[in-house]
């Protein structure tokens, strides 16, 4: 649901009457919440924002945001908690446990398959089809995903623990999580050390058998072939994520050393995404001035971003993954916090604020090619022809009413002439027809 960027339609402050309705809806949707819990989630004296959004597939949703963190999202008139809420109330929803490698699949947009579910000693939670439930990692009770049960608990058992278990709506590290403060899950020890595999056989974590699900089994095989046990990956569930991030940083640093090879392997869409970001940062750093704000997004694209495009390349947003300028700027606002975009006039968006101190913007260096182009435009570099402005010449065109005046010189309607030529023809016409005033020859 939030594996791809979403578009914000509006952002308003929740009114008092709507706040009371929200509390009532939360109490009905989550009966385990006490009055104190409700007051903490929807405090009377603190500002709660209501953000209307459109997901990448067009679904309309409402976010309830407190202290810049989305707490709940409403989809089809039903409230779902975010990971930020579940980290404070981990027992709020029925929980399904899985292994650390599966989390990467969920973040990528996959659903939780039953072969990847770790069976606790107490059995599966009692859920019905469509029930809201959470997903955790072995050895950490902090939920990392929220979704809907694809079937009831009884149907899961009768199916032999095969097929889809939970249809995932929201995960840790997706774009809804990134809309908040991007904090990491807390470490909540898992009391249930005895787990069972998908076939119901009790086993230790380090002796976990291969899953029958292709994706999950592949993850486990890769880890076991590298000399690691599943326990090494699963214990302290989120340590793997930090390790993965460090590995990614190493890969990125090594990729920077071989940019030419990497560019050859990039798809056209990825190249356009990179060019779009480069032109965006270049325009903010060297083109846009504070005095220009608020600046229409269309003007920003036309007058600033296009002029920052390197020679030999063409900027085309439709060939990027964003497809539209509004979606691109929304990502720049939510994910990178570089600009703030608002709809000052209905249907017309403007950039109202730029974070000039943003680390990414400050560390961006203008490409050398752009600097050379600027020098050529200003006065011409070595070996380049100097720039000359265009010459503007005034011309006059013969109209229908004046055509008889120019018939003798074969100047028909629409013929263009220089001012000197017009003056000469009119002077000859006056002299030929003796139209000069004797008292005032001028």
Protein Blocks (a to p, Z undefined) as FASTA:
>chain_A
ZZpccddfbdcdddfklmmmmmmmmmmmmmmbcfklmmmmmcfkbccdddddddfkopac
ddddeehiafbdceehiacddfklmmmmmmlpccddddfklmmmmmnopacdfklpccdf
kopadddehiacddddehiabdfbdcddfbdfklmmmnoogajfbdcfbdghiaklmmmn
opacdddddfblbccdfkopacdfklpccdfbfklmmmmmmmmmnopafklmmgokllmm
mmmmmmmmmmmmmmmmmmmlmmmmpcfklmmmmmmmmmmmmmmmmmpcfklpccdfklmm
mmmmmmmpcghiacdfklmmnlpaklmmmmmmmmnomaccddfbghiacdfbdcfkbmkl
mmpccdfklmmmmmmmmnopehiacdddddddddddddfklmmmmmmnopaehiacdfkl
mmmmmmmmmmmnopacfklmZZ
